[in-house]
Amino acid sequence: MIECDTQEQIDDYWQRLAEDGEGGQCGWLKDRCGVSWRVVSTGINELFVGAESERGRRATLGMRKIDLAALRRAAAGVPVS
């Protein structure tokens, strides 16, 4: 697992690791050697605690690469499109 502080870091790791690899769901991907990685935000678990945990789970299920802005909107109760 790679924990990133910014969306730019997530984008950079995702792009480099997915090159000649395969993107997955919920931040997971396989690099060109077949090694699985999960690229996530530092503190992602703190976004969704208690009642918000189900919203967070649903929000990430629709994502391939983690989108911090969308996760923050989901944590605030705004539907993720």
Rosetta blueprint (number, residue, H / E / L):
1 M L
2 I E
3 E E
4 C E
5 D L
6 T L
7 Q H
8 E H
9 Q H
10 I H
11 D H
12 D H
13 Y H
14 W H
15 Q H
16 R H
17 L H
18 A H
19 E L
20 D L
21 G L
22 E E
23 G E
24 G L
25 Q L
26 C L
27 G L
28 W E
29 L E
30 K E
31 D L
32 R L
33 C L
34 G L
35 V L
36 S E
37 W E
38 R E
39 V E
40 V E
41 S E
42 T L
43 G L
44 I H
45 N H
46 E H
47 L H
48 F L
49 V L
50 G L
51 A L
52 E H
53 S H
54 E H
55 R H
56 G H
57 R H
58 R H
59 A H
60 T H
61 L H
62 G L
63 M L
64 R L
65 K L
66 I L
67 D L
68 L H
69 A H
70 A H
71 L H
72 R H
73 R H
74 A H
75 A H
76 A L
77 G L
78 V L
79 P L
80 V L
81 S L
